[in-house]
Amino acid sequence: MSINRQVREARISLHVYPNAPRNEIVGFTDGVLGVKVAAPPVKGQANRELVAFLSQLLGVGKSSLAIIRGHTSRNKLVAVSGFSQEEVLKRLLPG
């Protein structure tokens, strides 16, 4: 017996600004979401802060998010399980 479930997964391109005064979304330009995080880019601290911040904004657990590409770069590709790209952007972007 085979079970085939279609898993929805949004992939969002991000540009991360570490060492910010606070966590915030700063805009969406050319298909890239700008995110400021209040953690230094040292030993994965900014990545952990990014995942915690996004999970809080989206109302999902941290395990629903994964950094696919860019672990050591400011440019990242993040996967969000259970959402379409439109749903993620609607939750993250004001108005």
C-alpha positions as CSV (number, residue, x, y, z in Angstrom):
1,M,0.0,0.0,0.0
2,S,1.4,3.4,-1.0
3,I,0.3,6.7,0.5
4,N,1.0,9.7,-1.6
5,R,0.5,13.0,0.2
6,Q,1.1,16.3,-1.6
7,V,3.1,18.4,0.8
8,R,2.8,22.2,0.3
9,E,6.0,24.0,0.8
10,A,6.7,27.7,0.1
11,R,10.3,28.7,-0.7
12,I,11.1,32.3,0.1
13,S,14.2,34.2,-0.8
14,L,15.5,36.4,2.0
15,H,18.2,39.0,2.5
16,V,19.1,39.1,6.2
17,Y,20.5,42.0,8.0
18,P,22.1,40.8,11.3
19,N,23.0,42.9,14.4
20,A,19.8,45.0,14.0
21,P,18.3,46.8,17.0
22,R,15.2,44.6,16.7
23,N,13.7,41.9,14.5
24,E,11.6,43.2,11.7
25,I,10.5,42.7,8.1
26,V,11.9,45.6,6.0
27,G,10.3,45.1,2.6
28,F,9.9,42.9,-0.5
29,T,11.9,43.9,-3.5
30,D,12.6,42.0,-6.7
31,G,11.2,38.8,-5.2
32,V,13.5,39.0,-2.1
33,L,12.1,39.6,1.4
34,G,14.4,41.8,3.6
35,V,14.6,40.8,7.3
36,K,16.5,42.4,10.1
37,V,17.5,40.2,13.0
38,A,18.7,41.3,16.4
39,A,21.5,38.7,16.6
40,P,25.1,38.6,15.4
41,P,26.2,36.4,12.5
42,V,28.3,34.3,14.8
43,K,28.0,30.5,15.2
44,G,24.5,30.4,13.7
45,Q,22.9,32.9,16.1
46,A,21.4,35.0,13.4
47,N,20.0,31.9,11.6
48,R,18.4,30.7,14.9
49,E,17.0,34.1,15.5
50,L,15.7,34.3,11.9
51,V,13.9,30.9,12.2
52,A,12.4,31.9,15.6
53,F,11.2,35.3,14.3
54,L,9.6,33.9,11.1
55,S,7.9,31.0,13.0
56,Q,6.4,33.6,15.4
57,L,5.1,35.8,12.6
58,L,3.7,32.8,10.7
59,G,2.2,31.1,13.7
60,V,4.0,27.8,13.1
61,G,6.6,25.7,14.9
62,K,10.3,26.2,14.2
63,S,10.4,22.7,12.8
64,S,8.1,23.9,9.9
65,L,10.9,26.2,8.7
66,A,14.2,25.2,7.1
67,I,17.1,27.1,5.7
68,I,17.7,25.4,2.3
69,R,20.5,27.6,1.1
70,G,22.7,30.4,2.5
71,H,23.6,29.1,6.0
72,T,26.7,31.4,6.0
73,S,25.4,34.1,3.7
74,R,23.0,37.0,4.1
75,N,21.1,35.7,1.0
76,K,19.1,32.7,2.0
77,L,16.4,30.4,0.7
78,V,13.9,29.3,3.4
79,A,11.3,26.6,3.1
80,V,8.0,26.8,5.0
81,S,6.1,23.6,5.2
82,G,2.3,23.6,4.9
83,F,1.9,26.9,3.2
84,S,1.9,28.3,-0.3
85,Q,4.2,31.1,-1.2
86,E,1.2,33.5,-1.4
87,E,0.0,32.5,2.1
88,V,3.5,33.1,3.5
89,L,3.9,36.5,1.9
90,K,0.4,37.5,3.0
91,R,1.2,36.8,6.6
92,L,4.7,38.4,6.5
93,L,3.9,41.6,4.5
94,P,1.7,44.3,6.0
95,G,-1.3,45.5,4.1
